[in-house]
Amino acid sequence: MKIYQSRIFEKKVKKLTKTQKESLDEEIKIIANDPGIGTEKKGDLRAVFVHKFKIRSSQYLLSYRFTENELELIMLGPQENYYRDLKDYLK
């Protein structure tokens, strides 16, 4: 499975520490093995899945889309204003 990152995802990952990146890599592996693990969104965010996980004590959301051979990582961030920013990015 090929994994692609959006530009906004890359920028967020650059700001993470090494241990946070390792935790993120584990979550991405989990998603790659079972893409249906996240919650599929409806309405404007149709076909976008969101996976919630914790790094230390902070909860992060990771949005992604997938097809048979591709996984596109769209956005990473905390809950606050996440869905608003995701809608703005996808427009």
Buried (B, 14 or more C-beta within 10 A) or exposed (E): EEBEBBEBBEEBBEEBEEEBEEBBEEBBEBBBEEBEEBEEBEEEBEEBBBBEBEBEEEEBBBBBBBEEEEBBBBBBBEEEEBBEBBBEBBE
